[in-house]
Each structure stands twice: as C-alpha cells, then as structure tokens.
Amino acid sequence: MEQHIQTASFVEMIVVNPTQVSNPDFDTILDEKVTLQNYCNALIEIIFTLKLTQYPAFINYQTNLVKNPIAWLNKLEKLLANNEELFVSKKVLCRYSKLFNLIEQKRTELQSSRVIDTKPKATKRQINADTDDRYFSFFETKSYINSLDSFNDKIIYLMDEIFEYNQADIVSLNNKLQLYDKQCNQLIEQLQIMRKVKTDFEKENQEKTNAETSSNITFQKIKLNGPTNIITNAFKQMMVEVKPSGKPYIQGKIKDISQFICDVFVDEKGEQLSQATIQTYLSPNRTDKDPNNDIKVRF
C-alpha cells in the first residue's frame, strides 16, 4: 500500500508463502521476510481487499489459527486504531466501524465460552453472596483466574468482579465465608507480589545469562613486537605529562594500569607480562627504564 502502515505488537503472526495457500481470501500471504511491519501491511491489505460481508468469516478464520485469539484480536484492534487516518483518507470508515464491532463481538464470545469451560460449578456452601441476577463465588472466580496466563488479565477480571459486587443488590450473604470483594482484593495483592517476584527473577536470570555470555567470549591478547617499555612509557606519559584539560589524560593507580596492560598485551614471544616489571616501568621515578629516544612514542 502507498501509505506507511503503523504497526501493532502482534505476538502470534501466522503467515503462509504463496505455495502453501489454503484460503486465498483469508490467509496472510507473505513471499518476503516475516517481520512485524510486513505482517501488519499484509493484514491491512486483506482488510481493504475483502468485501464487508466477508469480515465475520475472516475474523473466525484468523482466530482459529492462533493459540491466544483474544490477544490477537486486541492487537488487531490496536492496528486499526493506529491506522484510523488511513480509513478516513480512503473514505471507508464503514470498514473501520464494522471491524471494530466484529472484534468486540468475537472477543465477548470467546471470553464467555472461556468462563463456561473453565469455571467449575460452585456448591451452595461455596457461594459468598446472592443477588436476584447472579451469585458471587470466590471459589469459581479463583478457579477461573488460575486458568488465565496473563497477570494483567487476572487483575482486570478481579477488578471487574469487585466493581460488580459493590454495585449489586445483595439479597443474601454466606457468613461462613469472607466478603467476596475482600477475597478478590487479597488475591490482587498476591498477584501483584508474584508479578514483581517473577519480574525480579527474570531480570536476575537475564543478567546471569549476559554475564555467562560475556565470560565465554574469547579474547586474543595483543602481541608487542618489541621492548615492553615502549608501551609502558606511552602510558606513563599519558599519566604524568599529557594534560589536555589540566588533568592527566589517563588518571589511575599504577597498580590498576599495570594490571590492564598485563590483561591486554603479551610480549614478543607471546608470553604473559610481569605485573611487577610493568609497575616498575610505569613509576615516574624510574626514568632509567624508559626506552631510548629514537623508539619512544611522542605525544
């Protein structure tokens, strides 16, 4: 398409190449590298190509391909919102509105079926409170929460339940159980703590992985094809004489600088440098260890 498409962060991107197409109208076809930009471009292209009457079947087809259809619908909704101006410029806001309505309908359908499938039926003793329209059972709610993968989805569902409970006209309470909203709030606090701990663990593991990766990187030391005091004298000049801003160009302890030189360089035979020798060469008072003027590095 001519316009630049703003992307949405799809996690699942089900695409086929032109030789594997099973549904030419609804498949997301890519003959180039699968990137987020190319995937979003292809989706928008399909949306503008299909007839309005094909949209429901398209939504059903795509949501059947992915593992988490609700998350995919949320990203499709975000993709549309990010590119609203494109629909305006093409004067096809009817497509935009219809898709938004279909996404909401499909999401509600999926959420309802998920609740039906995952909620075990509460016994009378497991019901916290009754209203004329519904009952509130923390037993059922917790079972449903355990079926969700996302911390955000769990917390949002619990907050919705708390709001509904506080707005409901309660006709009977089970005094042997805690208040429904109190139990939901306690579970929200527990989830927030678990999310923080999980985030900390993931961060720690990532840092450990990075450290192990860094330690596995092989470093080839630099060979000095000549007297060692040439390099040490260059460092000594930068530590003592070279002062471009009024301070020594290299500022550090002789012990640390000598360690650095030993870590980076080897002598002309490829052997480890002696740190004690390097410290002697770096000493400002040991000018007798400086190289001859004809081979000295001058700044």
C-alpha positions in Angstrom: 0.0 0.0 0.0 1.2 3.5 -0.6 0.7 4.9 2.9 3.0 3.9 5.7 1.2 1.4 8.0 1.6 1.9 11.7 2.2 -1.5 13.4 0.7 -3.2 16.4 2.8 -5.6 18.5 1.4 -8.9 17.4 2.9 -11.8 19.3 1.5 -14.5 17.0 1.9 -14.0 13.3 0.6 -16.9 11.3 1.6 -16.4 7.6 1.9 -18.7 4.6 4.0 -18.4 1.5 2.3 -18.3 -1.9 2.9 -22.0 -2.5 1.1 -23.0 0.8 -2.1 -21.1 0.5 -5.2 -23.0 1.6 -7.6 -20.0 1.7 -6.5 -17.3 -0.8 -9.1 -14.8 0.6 -8.2 -15.1 4.4 -4.6 -16.4 4.6 -2.0 -13.8 5.4 0.3 -14.4 2.5 4.0 -13.3 2.5 6.7 -14.0 0.0 9.2 -11.9 1.9 10.8 -11.9 5.3 8.2 -12.3 8.2 8.6 -9.0 10.1 6.0 -7.2 12.2 5.9 -4.4 9.6 5.3 -6.9 6.7 2.7 -8.8 8.7 0.7 -5.6 9.5 1.0 -4.5 5.9 -0.5 -7.8 4.7 -3.4 -7.6 7.2 -4.3 -4.1 6.2 -4.1 -5.2 2.5 -6.6 -8.0 3.2 -8.9 -5.7 5.1 -9.1 -3.3 2.2 -9.5 -6.2 -0.3 -12.3 -8.2 1.3 -16.0 -7.4 1.0 -17.7 -6.3 4.1 -19.8 -9.4 4.1 -16.5 -11.5 4.3 -15.3 -9.8 7.5 -17.0 -12.2 10.0 -15.6 -15.3 8.3 -12.1 -13.6 8.1 -12.2 -12.9 11.9 -13.3 -16.5 12.6 -10.6 -17.9 10.3 -7.7 -16.0 11.8 -8.7 -16.5 15.4 -8.8 -20.3 14.8 -5.2 -20.2 13.6 -3.7 -18.6 16.8 -3.2 -20.1 20.3 -4.4 -16.9 22.0 -7.3 -15.5 19.9 -8.2 -12.8 22.4 -4.7 -11.4 22.5 -4.7 -11.5 18.6 -8.0 -9.6 18.5 -6.7 -7.0 20.9 -3.7 -6.4 18.6 -5.9 -6.3 15.5 -8.0 -3.6 17.3 -4.8 -1.7 18.1 -3.7 -2.0 14.4 -6.9 -0.5 13.2 -6.8 2.3 15.8 -3.2 3.2 14.8 -4.2 3.5 11.2 -7.6 5.3 11.6 -6.4 8.1 9.3 -5.8 5.6 6.5 -9.5 4.6 6.6 -10.5 8.3 6.7 -8.3 9.2 3.8 -9.8 6.4 1.7 -13.3 7.3 2.8 -14.0 3.8 4.1 -14.8 4.4 7.7 -17.6 1.9 7.3 -14.9 -0.9 7.1 -13.3 0.5 10.2 -16.5 0.6 12.3 -17.6 -2.8 11.1 -14.4 -4.5 12.1 -14.4 -2.8 15.5 -17.9 -4.2 16.1 -16.9 -7.7 14.9 -13.8 -7.7 17.1 -15.8 -6.8 20.2 -18.4 -9.4 19.4 -15.8 -12.1 18.8 -13.9 -11.2 22.0 -17.1 -11.3 24.1 -18.0 -14.7 22.5 -14.5 -16.1 23.3 -14.5 -14.7 26.9 -17.9 -16.2 27.6 -17.0 -19.6 26.3 -13.8 -19.5 28.3 -15.7 -18.7 31.5 -18.2 -21.5 30.8 -15.4 -24.0 30.1 -13.1 -23.2 32.9 -15.4 -22.3 35.8 -16.3 -25.3 37.9 -19.8 -25.1 39.4 -19.8 -23.8 42.9 -21.8 -25.6 45.6 -24.2 -23.7 47.8 -21.6 -23.6 50.6 -19.0 -22.1 48.2 -21.2 -19.1 47.2 -20.3 -15.9 49.0 -23.4 -13.9 48.1 -26.6 -14.0 46.1 -28.4 -11.4 44.1 -31.6 -11.6 42.0 -29.5 -11.8 38.8 -26.4 -13.8 39.8 -24.3 -15.1 42.6 -20.7 -14.4 43.6 -18.4 -17.3 44.4 -14.8 -16.7 45.1 -14.2 -20.4 44.6 -15.3 -20.1 41.0 -13.5 -16.9 40.5 -10.2 -18.2 41.8 -10.5 -21.3 39.6 -11.1 -19.1 36.5 -8.2 -16.8 37.5 -5.9 -19.9 37.6 -6.8 -20.7 34.0 -5.5 -17.3 32.7 -1.9 -16.8 31.6 -1.6 -13.0 31.8 -1.2 -11.2 35.2 -3.0 -8.2 33.6 -6.0 -10.3 32.5 -6.3 -11.8 36.0 -6.2 -8.4 37.8 -8.6 -6.8 35.3 -11.1 -9.6 35.8 -10.9 -9.4 39.6 -11.4 -5.6 39.5 -14.4 -6.0 37.3 -15.8 -8.6 39.8 -15.2 -6.2 42.7 -17.0 -3.4 40.9 -20.0 -5.6 40.0 -20.2 -6.9 43.6 -20.1 -3.4 45.1 -22.8 -2.3 42.7 -25.0 -5.3 43.2 -28.1 -5.5 45.4 -27.1 -8.4 47.7 -30.1 -10.4 48.9 -28.2 -13.0 51.0 -24.6 -13.4 52.4 -22.8 -16.6 53.4 -21.5 -15.6 56.9 -19.1 -18.6 56.9 -17.1 -17.1 54.1 -15.2 -13.8 53.8 -16.7 -11.0 51.9 -16.3 -11.6 48.2 -14.7 -8.2 47.4 -12.3 -8.6 50.3 -11.1 -12.0 48.9 -10.7 -10.6 45.5 -8.6 -7.7 46.8 -6.4 -10.1 48.7 -5.9 -12.1 45.5 -5.0 -8.9 43.6 -2.3 -8.1 46.2 -1.0 -11.6 46.0 -0.8 -11.5 42.2 1.0 -8.1 42.2 3.6 -9.5 44.6 4.0 -12.6 42.4 4.4 -10.5 39.3 7.1 -8.4 41.0 9.0 -11.5 42.1 8.7 -13.1 38.7 10.0 -9.9 37.1 12.9 -9.8 39.5 13.7 -13.5 38.8 13.6 -12.9 35.0 15.8 -9.9 35.4 18.3 -11.8 37.5 18.3 -14.7 35.1 18.9 -12.4 32.2 21.8 -10.7 33.9 23.3 -14.1 34.7 22.9 -15.2 31.1 24.5 -12.0 29.9 27.4 -12.5 32.3 27.9 -16.1 31.2 27.8 -15.0 27.5 30.4 -12.3 28.2 32.7 -14.7 30.0 32.5 -17.1 27.1 33.8 -14.5 24.6 37.4 -15.4 23.7 39.8 -12.5 23.8 43.1 -12.7 21.8 45.7 -10.6 23.6 47.7 -8.1 21.6 51.3 -9.0 20.9 54.1 -6.5 21.4 56.8 -6.9 18.8 59.5 -5.0 20.6 60.6 -3.8 24.0 57.8 -3.7 26.6 59.0 -0.4 27.9 57.7 1.4 24.7 54.1 0.7 25.6 54.6 1.4 29.3 56.4 4.7 28.6 53.4 5.8 26.4 51.1 5.1 29.3 53.4 6.8 31.7 53.4 10.0 29.6 49.6 10.0 29.4 49.5 9.5 33.2 52.1 12.3 34.0 52.9 14.6 31.1 49.9 14.7 28.8 47.3 17.1 30.3 44.9 18.4 27.6 42.4 19.7 30.2 44.8 20.4 33.0 44.5 16.9 34.4 46.4 13.8 33.4 44.9 12.3 30.2 44.8 8.9 31.9 44.0 9.0 35.6 44.5 5.9 37.7 46.7 4.0 40.1 49.9 2.4 38.8 48.7 -1.0 40.1 45.5 -0.7 38.1 47.2 0.5 34.9 49.8 -2.3 35.1 47.0 -4.9 35.6 45.3 -3.5 32.5 48.4 -3.7 30.4 49.1 -7.3 31.6 45.5 -8.3 30.7 45.7 -6.8 27.2 49.2 -7.4 26.0 51.8 -10.2 25.7 55.5 -9.9 24.9 57.1 -10.7 21.5 57.3 -14.3 22.4 53.6 -14.4 23.2 54.3 -14.8 27.0 52.5 -13.2 29.9 53.9 -9.9 31.1 55.2 -9.5 34.6 53.0 -7.1 36.6 55.8 -6.2 39.0 58.1 -5.3 36.0 55.3 -3.2 34.4 54.8 -1.4 37.7 58.5 -0.5 37.8 58.4 0.7 34.2 55.4 2.9 35.0 57.0 4.6 38.0 57.7 8.3 37.3 61.0 8.0 39.3 62.3 5.1 37.2 63.4 7.1 34.1 66.2 4.6 33.7 63.6 2.1 32.5 62.3 4.4 29.7 63.1 3.5 26.1 65.7 5.3 24.0 64.5 8.5 22.4 64.7 7.0 18.9 62.0 4.4 19.7 60.0 6.4 22.2 56.3 7.2 21.4 55.9 11.0 21.5 52.7 12.9 22.1 
